[in-house]
Amino acid sequence: MDPQRLKAAYEKLQSLDDRMTHKVRPRAGRPLNRPSPEQLEVNVRELATYTVELKEVVEELILAIGSRPKPAGDGQ
């Protein structure tokens, strides 16, 4: 496992959560009203962005778990 890569993936996940989760989480207690086509388009775009970024984080986590740590003298 590559701990640096794992840490970077976790930081990306935290960033995604901070930026996007509030946009895609259903709001409890709100009455359901019919959104306009424009609102639906915005919501679908936000959900697509969240999904793609989450997929990238999961991929990076899998690669971090399956990778060996980089040597200490690699310049990073």
Secondary structure as UniProt FT lines:
FT   HELIX           3..16
FT   HELIX           17..21
FT   HELIX           22..24
FT   TURN            28..29
FT   HELIX           37..66
FT   TURN            72..73
//
